[in-house]
Amino acid sequence: MSNVKRRTMEVQGTTISILSREEKDYISLTDMVRNFDGGSALIEQWLKNKDTVLFLGVWERINNPAFNSLEFEGIRNDAGRNSFFLSAKKWVELTGAKGLIASAGRYGGTYAHRDIAFEFGSWLSPEFKLYLIKEFQRLKEDENRRLSLAWNLNRTLAKLNYRIHTDAIKAHLIPAALTPAQISFTYANEADVLNVALFGQTAKQWREANPDLEGSMRDYAAIEQLLVLANIEGMNAEFIRMGLAQSDRLVRLNEIAIRQLQSLTCRDAAKALDSKPASEPIAKRLEAKKPGGKKGGGV
């Protein structure tokens, strides 16, 4: 399962995985039955129920234009018989269903869209279903809080400061008659000056380390990091106007980022940051630029 985001929640002592794919949440039925007598066999027992088949069919018709209704009719006619058997994998293969996912591998098991998972939870135990819904809602509220006004305000502030930053580059680093490609390359380098100073890696390095994540490292930054980013963008613009070399600016910005993050975070977080000094990879990059130094990639 690629391009998915995984989280977990705790329901009555059971850790349950949630996968987000195509902006939809799928809850692990395999995890839900972990502490119930019968375990995974309960999933197939539930799928064997004719009412379950009818519910799944209605859900797919509402939410899945590609649902194979002809195959579904055959399954519905067979449902309820003693010899009837239906697994999540078989259901998906025969009907093209999207509400259930049967996967193998690290996060393998049977997953269901939250609508279907809540219905399964009701079949398992009405009490369990209520706790499941309550915990899922709490998890979604926590996620929405991250995208609240405080987070968006700092993200917007960072974007506004980047405009000032790029204007300074255009005025002081870009001579006349440069090609568009050269101009783009200059911007990318300066953006990575900020990335390395604050995050310790370039945008390319982050993408290579996180191929399944969308957006950029700045989209996953903490509020404190975004605030510092906004500050060092403005400072970098001033350093450019002062005519400081990129290597000098990089070191200064890194030192400023460390100090500001130590001020913004608690004592323990500051110690953790100090134990992994961001200036070390910068020093190595600067050393690589010196005559006789090892050949290294640009910032």
N, C-alpha and C positions, 0 to 999 in steps of 0.2 A: 504494500500500500504506500504509494508515493504521494508527495505533496499533501501530507496530513499533519495536523497538530494534535499532540496527545496531552491530555491532562488527566488527573484523577480526583475522585471525591470519596469521602468516607461516609458510608451509610450503615448504621447499626453495626459498626465494627468491621465492615467489609470494604476493602479498597476496590473501587470500580473505575475502570478506564473509560475515557470519553475521547473519541476521535472526531476531529472536525475536518470535513472534506467537502469542497465546493460550497462553503459557507453553511453547511448543515452539520448538526451534531448527531453522532452515533454512539450509543451507550452499549457497553459490553454485557450481553446476556450471560456470557460464560462467567464473568465476574459476579454477576448478580446471584447466580445459583450456587456460588462457591460454598456458602455456609448453610445451604439447604440439603436435607436428606434427599439423595437421588442425584445430586450434582448435575452434570451436563445432560444426563438423560431426561431431565425435566424439560429441556428446550424442545427435544424431539416429541416428547409427550404433549407439550402445548401445541406444537405445529400439527399434530395429528388430529386435534380437535376441529370439528367442522366449523364452529363459531369463529375459531382463529383464522381459518382459511378464508371465510367470508369477510372478516375484518381486514385481513391483508389485501384481499382483492379490491375492496372499496378504497382503501388507502392508496393503492397503486393507481387505480383509475383516476383518482383526484390529483395525484402528484406526479404521475409518470406517463407522459404521452406515448412512450414507446412500449408500454406494457402489452404483453401478448395475451389478449383476452381469450383467444381460441384455446390456447393451452390451459388457461385458467379454468375454463368451463370443464375440461376433462378432469382437472384436479378437484374441482368442487364436487363433481358427480361422484368421485371415488371417496371423498372425505367422509369419515364416519364409519367406514367398513373396518372390520377386524384386521384385514390384510393391508389396510392403507398405511403407507409410510411416507413421510415428507421431512427432508432435512433442509436446512437453510441453503446449502449449496445447490441441492436439487431444485428448490424453488426459484432461485436466481437464474440457474441455467435454463430452465424450461420457460420461464415467463419474462425474463429480462427485468426482473424486479429490482428496484433501487432502495427499498425500505430495509432490506436485510443485507448484511455483508458477511460472507464466510471467508476467512483468510487464514493463511498459515504464516509461520515466521515468528519474529520477536514479539509482536503484539497480536499474535494470531487468536482466533476464536470466532465466536458469532457475535456480531454487532447489529444493533437495530436503531433505526431513526428514533429520536426521543419519543415521538407519538406512540410508536409500536412498543418501545421499551417500557413506557408507563403502563400500557395495556398488559404487557407480560408481568410487570410488577404487581398489578392488581390480581392477576391469576395466581401468582405465588403467595401473596399475602396483602390484604388491604392496608395493614399497618406499614408493611415494608414499602408499599407504593407511596404512601403519604410522606414517609421520611425521604424516599428517593426524590420525589418532586421538590420537597423543601430544600434539600441539599443542592440539587441541580440549580434551583432558582438562586440560591446563595452564591454559587459559583459564577453564574452569569452576571449577577449584580457586582461581584468583585471585578470581573472582567470589564464591565461597563464603567466602573469607577476609574479604571486605569485610563479610559478614554474620555474622562470627564473634563470639565473646564480647566482644572489645574494642569492636566497633562497637555491638553491642546493649546493652552495659553503659552506654555514654554516651547512647544513645537513651532507655533506661529512666530514667537520671538526669535527663535533660531533661524527661521526662514527669512525674516526681515533683516536680521543682522548679516545673513549671507549675501543679501543684495548689496549692502554697504561694502562687504568684503570683496565681491566681484568687481564693483565699481573701482575700488582701489587698485585691484590687479590690472584692470584695463588701462588705468591712467598711468601706472608706474612700472608695470612689468611687460606690457605688450607694445613693442615698437611698431612703427608703420609697416605696411606691406606684408604682414604675416598672413599665411593662408588660414582659412577657417579651421582646418585640422590642427594647425599649430596653436591657435587660440584655444581650441577645446582641450588640447593637451595641457596647456598652462593652467586652465581652470581645474582640471582633474588633479594635477599635482598639488595645487594650493588647498583643494578640499581634503586631500590626503595628509597634508601637513597638520590640519586640525584633527583628522581621524587618528593619526599616529600619536599626536600630543595627548589626546584624551582617552582613546580606546586601545592604543598600543598596536594597532594594525591598520592596514590600508583597506579601502572598500573592496578591492579584489580579493585580498586575503580573507576578509570576512565572508564574502560570497562563496569562496572555495571551501571554507570551514563549515558553512551552513547552507548547503545546496538546496535543502527542502524548505527553507524559509523565504517568504516573499518580502519585498521591500529592501530596506537598507538597515545597517546596524543602528542608525539613529532612530529608526522606528521601534526598536526594542530597547532603547536606552531608558534609564530611570529618570525621574523628574530632576534629580540633583545633577545628573550628567547633562541633561538638556539645558539647564540653567547655566552650567559652566561653559557649555558649548557656545551659548549665546554671548557670554562674556569674552571668551577667547577669540571669537570671530571679529568682534569689534577691536580687540587689542591687536590682532594680526593685521587688520586694515591700517591701524596707526603705525605699526612696525614697518609695513611696506612703504608708507609715506615717508618714514624716517630713513629709508634706504638700507635697512638691515638685510643681510644675506639670509637666504632661506634656512640654512643650517642654524644660524644664530636665533632666528625666530622660532624654529622648532624646539630648541632647548628651552628658551624662555617660556614659551606657551606650555610646554610640558610641566615645568616647575610651577607655573601659575595654576594649572589644572590640578596638580597634586595638592597644593595648598588650599585651594578653594573647596575641593572635595573633602579634604580632611576637616575643614570648618563646617561643611554642610552635613556631614554624616556623624554618627555617634563615635565614641572613643574606640569601640571594638572594630567598627568598619574602617576607621582611619588606620588602625594597626594592621588590618588585613591588606589595605591598599599599600601601606608602607612596606609590607613584607614582600610585595611583588612590584618593585619600583618600575614605573613606566619609562624612566629615563634610560634604563639599561639597553633595550632594543634600539633606542635613538642613538646612544653612544656608539653602538656597533655599526649603525648605518653611517654615522659621521666618520668613524674610523675607516670604513670601506672606501670613502671618498678621498682619503689622504693618499699621497704618492706612496706606492709600495704596499698599500693596504689591499685586502682581498677584494675581488670584484663582487659587488653586491647590487641588488635591485634598487631602483630609485624610490623615493618616498611617495 
